[in-house]
Amino acid sequence: MKAEPPTVLVVDDDSAVAASLALLLRQSGYRPVAAPGPDEALARLAEGGIGLVLSDMNFRRGTTGEEGLALLAAIRARHPGLPVVLMTAWGSIELAVRGMRTGAADFVTKPWTPEQLLSTVATALALSDVGPAREADAPSREELDARAPGFALLAGRDPKLVRILALAARVAPTDASVLVTGESGTGKELLAEAIHRESPRRDRPFVKVNLGGVPTSLFESEMFGHVKGAFTDARQDRAGRFAAAAGGSIFLDEVGELEPAAQVKLLRVLQDRSFEVLGTSVTRTVDVRVISATNRDLGEAVSHGAFREDLLYRLNLITLRLPSLRERPDDVPLLAARFLDELSRRQGQSLSLARDAGEWLAAQRWPGNVRQLRHLVERSVLLTGKERLDAADFAFVAGMDEGARRGSAETPVTRTLEELEREAIAASLARHGGNLSRAAEELGLSRAALYRRLEKYGIGA
């Protein structure tokens, strides 16, 4: 049986605007109904059957927006799960932000384009079906992988992680902007890629931009492109990152590092889905899904005036926080085993993890999270030369790394790979009581190769 199209209540005292919106919505498969003001809107909502409210913020009595905010508060009180999209002029975005704080699903600025408004309505309706990620609703890891195989690269069975991935899988088919938060090394870029893979845009570009590495002076050129002669070094036309991502997704990493001047420019393109190529006055529109990431607390940055609140609301229709590795210690051995499997395939070896190694790894703090764990696993394979790694192997290499960090803090001289190799050989000989055959086997070297290194480094066996 075919589902009934959603009914959208348009609240606007301008009959021409209401009629225009009703026509656009009807042509796009919705069932529009209209109300000229707050009283009529609340009365129509009481009858039931409304899927979304599209409301102006100003009615007959003034232009302060207070009536629109009061209507929004009344709707939230009487129909808490009903999505409300606000309509406001660009100069009144501060009002819309107040509306978002009150519980609006999103806002569009006037004048809007049909594509922009319809995309906002569709996304708000889709997100209203997603709902909160409740613990009781969390699928098993097997169910998640069967339903959304694009998330398989984010390994782990911890319930906190699986709940976040399940929510990401439910949001992925929408066009909602997503903000991924979490400490460095937790896999924010991997999650962004997975969302893109599980979206209808999967066959279109996925463009990554590290905003922390883009100087403010080059922001417009990098993001929106430039034409030849736009500035001194512009020797040829160059397409920007948003143009490159057209039809697909753009991943804005380290978005919290943006300077205020760049934040204004980013807000404009996210708000209107349009931009001007540097050196031209032609406005270009772009259809792109925005996924951003940060390890900063943007709410705190907003409170200190370092980040625009209106930009934050544009970026985080959905926020996904990836847990740190120390919050899911049972996943550590699983991840280490996966990294060993990857190395086994790459190097043609049969690498494995001893039981005590898994216990030792799970007990560590991992300030660098998954990235740090992968680094330790790869270095341990390289420096020990063993196929089955135990706790002592990881402790040895971790100790070397810690010593290197302490050394680098004490002196500007960076330790070389040769110095690390010398330490690995000396430590292996010490563990095996000077037995060259056992040390060579552990290090993955022939006796002749070990002899050459002993001579090179002046190590006496």
Secondary structure, 3 states (H helix, E strand, C coil): CCCCCCEEEEECCCHHHHHHHHHHHHHCCCEEEEECCHHHHHHHHHCCCCCEEEEECCCCCCCCCHHHHHHHHHHHHHCCCCCEEEEEEHHHHHHHHHHHHHCCCEEEEECCCHHHHHHHHHHHHHHHHHCCCCHHHCCCHHHHHHHCHHHCCCCCCCHHHHHHHHHHHHHCCCCCCEEEECCCCCCHHHHHHHHHHCCCCCCCCEEEEEHHHCCHHHHHHHHHEECCCCCCCCCCCEECHHHHCCCCEEEEECHHHCCHHHHHHHHHHHHHCEEECECCCCEEECCCEEEEEECCCHHHHHHCCCCCHHHHHHHCCEEEECCCHHHCCCHHHHHHHHHHHHHHHHHCCCCEECHHHHHHHHCCCCCCHHHHHHHHHHHHHHHHCCCEECHHHHHHHHHHHHHHHHHHHHCCCCCCHHHHHHHHHHHHHHHCCCCHHHHHHHHCCCHHHHHHHHHHHCCCC
